[in-house]
Amino acid sequence: MAPIVTPVQTHADVPQKTTVAIIGGGIVGLSAALTLAERGVPVVVFEKGRVVAEQSSRNLGWIRKTNRSPQDAPLAIEADKLWAEMAQRTGSNVGYQQNGILFLADTEELVAANRKWLEAVKDLNIDSRLLSSDEVARLVPGSSRSWQGGLYTASDGYAEPTLAASAIARAAIEKGAIVVENCAVRTLATSGGKVSGVVTERGEIACEHVILAGGLWSRKFLGNLNISLPSLPIIGSVLRTAPMEGPTDIAVAGPDFSFRKRKDGGYTITQRAAMSAPLMPDHARIGLKYVPTLRANWRNLRPSLGRDFFSDYALTRKWKDGRISPFERTRTMDPMANPALIQEAMDNLIAAWPAFKTAEIAETWGGAIDVTPDSLPVMGSVPNWEGLTLATGYSGHGFGTGPAAGQLAADLATGAVPLVDPAPYDIRRFG
Ligand SMILES: Cc1cc2nc3c(=O)[nH]c(=O)nc-3n(C[C@H](O)[C@H](O)[C@H](O)COP(=O)(O)OP(=O)(O)OC[C@H]3O[C@@H](n4cnc5c(N)ncnc54)[C@H](O)[C@@H]3O)c2cc1C
């Protein structure tokens, strides 16, 4: 079952023209819309289904710099500032808590990896620090296991995915953005070698700039334009408990579980060492690009070949403006949670923190994640496509950076000074 998002009163009518058209009503597209509306730039968000119904409401809610790629950390640092003012900016409590994040280490190799990461980000002034075994036990009491140590960042935290992006949407609308649901963008219109509009299922809308924030659909959208964006889906399985007493309000990542306190008093839990990987035709097309990452992480994937392969195969890869696109055929990607992974998450967590023995599972859900070969997002312009800005491929960690990623996308689309250096995110890195 999909988590229930707080409602957003969106617009029924589609305008004939705007300045910036945004494809995708997830946290990135909506944050870009809020930024632009605050700057007085006319903006319309097109969402093929309901806003915030895919990744942005199904994630764990972690907002972290810990263990983030040093190239992506500057965006996360900027995001922290935006989260801190989010309640005031949106007029809604989005559940943001700077309660700290702890990554546990159960082997010497993990302690060494944590030390290596600290060394790599030492110039960024992040408050992360290594904890000894005793310090871990003091910080999060009640574990039945003895940990080698941990990596702790007090300034990290979390927010509630079912509250945050919808609050951003409501604030954007209040400030003048137009948000239209059930309106897929099929393709782009061009004129004089430049993007001149979006072709939607309700007709063409003229615009000067387009931001593509389509999550895991961006690869298909760009493929139809002969632009290759390497991105493959994996499915996370998540559960929430009923309200309960727990060991800590710090978000804790163990080797094969993670948990964090929710605003409703429960915990959000996952088996962090395992994701479902339904094999798709795209695995054959671009799988080789993932070999370097897979060498380190293949144990974390549970591949399967089944219905998903054939339903993806059946989706059109090329379509013309007037034809129904794959985006209208799947309004919301709603994968099932994998019951085996839900069970493993609980078993592993109870083995580590017996306090969870009494936890009552209130809900489970699945979420499909768009992963690029280097797990970094793709942001910026596309060669030979003037007027198109990409903001996609957040690879399982784009909720935390979402507000900053949206702002950066708005900057890049309109030629404003970029929030951070976008160079690491350039699509040309894939060749
Ligand atoms: C199980 C799980 C756990 C995660 N945990 C974390 C975490 O703890 N911390 C963290 O930082 N991140 C986490 N993430 C990742 C995070 O959720 C995503 O990186 C982030 O939400 C991406 O936002 P987005 O706006 O790019 O994409 P999405 O939220 O997927 O939004 C894209 C939207 O675009 C729409 N769309 C696509 N194509 C079209 C089209 N042609 N026309 C109109 N609309 C279109 C889609 O319908 C969708 O609503 C997790 C993800 C999952 C699934």
The ligand as an SDF file (V2000), in Angstrom:
LIG
                    3D

 53 58  0  0  0  0  0  0  0  0999 V2000
   12.2420    3.0610   -0.5730 C   0  0  0  0  0  0  0  0  0  0  0  0
   12.9950    4.3390   -0.7470 C   0  0  0  0  0  0  0  0  0  0  0  0
   13.7840    4.8550    0.2850 C   0  0  0  0  0  0  0  0  0  0  0  0
   14.4870    6.0530    0.1200 C   0  0  0  0  0  0  0  0  0  0  0  0
   15.1000    6.6320    1.1910 N   0  0  0  0  0  0  0  0  0  0  0  0
   15.6490    7.8670    1.0760 C   0  0  0  0  0  0  0  0  0  0  0  0
   16.1580    8.5590    2.1960 C   0  0  0  0  0  0  0  0  0  0  0  0
   16.0590    8.0910    3.3420 O   0  0  0  0  0  0  0  0  0  0  0  0
   16.7420    9.7670    2.0050 N   0  0  0  0  0  0  0  0  0  0  0  0
   16.8530   10.3250    0.7710 C   0  0  0  0  0  0  0  0  0  0  0  0
   17.4320   11.4040    0.6460 O   0  0  0  0  0  0  0  0  0  0  0  0
   16.2920    9.7330   -0.3230 N   0  0  0  0  0  0  0  0  0  0  0  0
   15.6990    8.5310   -0.1990 C   0  0  0  0  0  0  0  0  0  0  0  0
   15.1240    7.9270   -1.2730 N   0  0  0  0  0  0  0  0  0  0  0  0
   15.2300    8.5640   -2.5820 C   0  0  0  0  0  0  0  0  0  0  0  0
   14.2810    9.7450   -2.7570 C   0  0  0  0  0  0  0  0  0  0  0  0
   12.9610    9.3580   -2.4270 O   0  0  0  0  0  0  0  0  0  0  0  0
   14.3470   10.2110   -4.2140 C   0  0  0  0  0  0  0  0  0  0  0  0
   15.7000   10.4120   -4.5980 O   0  0  0  0  0  0  0  0  0  0  0  0
   13.5950   11.5280   -4.4160 C   0  0  0  0  0  0  0  0  0  0  0  0
   12.2950   11.4410   -3.8770 O   0  0  0  0  0  0  0  0  0  0  0  0
   13.5430   11.8260   -5.9030 C   0  0  0  0  0  0  0  0  0  0  0  0
   12.6490   12.8850   -6.1220 O   0  0  0  0  0  0  0  0  0  0  0  0
   12.2080   13.2380   -7.5900 P   0  0  0  0  0  0  0  0  0  0  0  0
   11.3700   14.4580   -7.4950 O   0  0  0  0  0  0  0  0  0  0  0  0
   13.4240   13.2640   -8.4590 O   0  0  0  0  0  0  0  0  0  0  0  0
   11.4050   11.9570   -8.1070 O   0  0  0  0  0  0  0  0  0  0  0  0
    9.9190   11.4180   -7.8210 P   0  0  0  0  0  0  0  0  0  0  0  0
    9.4880   11.6500   -6.4390 O   0  0  0  0  0  0  0  0  0  0  0  0
    9.9110   10.0110   -8.2970 O   0  0  0  0  0  0  0  0  0  0  0  0
    9.0150   12.3230   -8.7370 O   0  0  0  0  0  0  0  0  0  0  0  0
    9.0420   12.2570  -10.1560 C   0  0  0  0  0  0  0  0  0  0  0  0
    7.6440   12.5550  -10.6290 C   0  0  0  0  0  0  0  0  0  0  0  0
    7.6620   12.7920  -12.0410 O   0  0  0  0  0  0  0  0  0  0  0  0
    6.4450   12.3250  -12.5850 C   0  0  0  0  0  0  0  0  0  0  0  0
    6.6650   12.1650  -14.0280 N   0  0  0  0  0  0  0  0  0  0  0  0
    7.5990   11.4080  -14.6320 C   0  0  0  0  0  0  0  0  0  0  0  0
    7.5310   11.5490  -15.9710 N   0  0  0  0  0  0  0  0  0  0  0  0
    6.5220   12.4130  -16.2250 C   0  0  0  0  0  0  0  0  0  0  0  0
    5.9680   12.9450  -17.4310 C   0  0  0  0  0  0  0  0  0  0  0  0
    6.4470   12.6360  -18.6300 N   0  0  0  0  0  0  0  0  0  0  0  0
    4.9450   13.8150  -17.3200 N   0  0  0  0  0  0  0  0  0  0  0  0
    4.4610   14.1800  -16.1040 C   0  0  0  0  0  0  0  0  0  0  0  0
    4.9500   13.6800  -14.9290 N   0  0  0  0  0  0  0  0  0  0  0  0
    5.9770   12.8170  -14.9950 C   0  0  0  0  0  0  0  0  0  0  0  0
    6.2220   11.0270  -11.8230 C   0  0  0  0  0  0  0  0  0  0  0  0
    4.8790   10.6100  -11.8730 O   0  0  0  0  0  0  0  0  0  0  0  0
    6.6810   11.3960  -10.4140 C   0  0  0  0  0  0  0  0  0  0  0  0
    5.5950   11.8420   -9.6190 O   0  0  0  0  0  0  0  0  0  0  0  0
   14.4270    6.7260   -1.1430 C   0  0  0  0  0  0  0  0  0  0  0  0
   13.6390    6.2150   -2.1710 C   0  0  0  0  0  0  0  0  0  0  0  0
   12.8920    5.0580   -1.9760 C   0  0  0  0  0  0  0  0  0  0  0  0
   11.9920    4.5730   -3.0700 C   0  0  0  0  0  0  0  0  0  0  0  0
  1  2  1  0
  2  3  1  0
  2 52  2  0
  3  4  2  0
  4  5  1  0
  4 50  1  0
  5  6  2  0
  6  7  1  0
  6 13  1  0
  7  8  2  0
  7  9  1  0
  9 10  1  0
 10 11  2  0
 10 12  1  0
 12 13  2  0
 13 14  1  0
 14 15  1  0
 14 50  1  0
 15 16  1  0
 16 17  1  0
 16 18  1  0
 18 19  1  0
 18 20  1  0
 20 21  1  0
 20 22  1  0
 22 23  1  0
 23 24  1  0
 24 25  2  0
 24 26  1  0
 24 27  1  0
 27 28  1  0
 28 29  2  0
 28 30  1  0
 28 31  1  0
 31 32  1  0
 32 33  1  0
 33 34  1  0
 33 48  1  0
 34 35  1  0
 35 36  1  0
 35 46  1  0
 36 37  1  0
 36 45  1  0
 37 38  2  0
 38 39  1  0
 39 40  1  0
 39 45  2  0
 40 41  1  0
 40 42  2  0
 42 43  1  0
 43 44  2  0
 44 45  1  0
 46 47  1  0
 46 48  1  0
 48 49  1  0
 50 51  2  0
 51 52  1  0
 52 53  1  0
M  END
$$$$
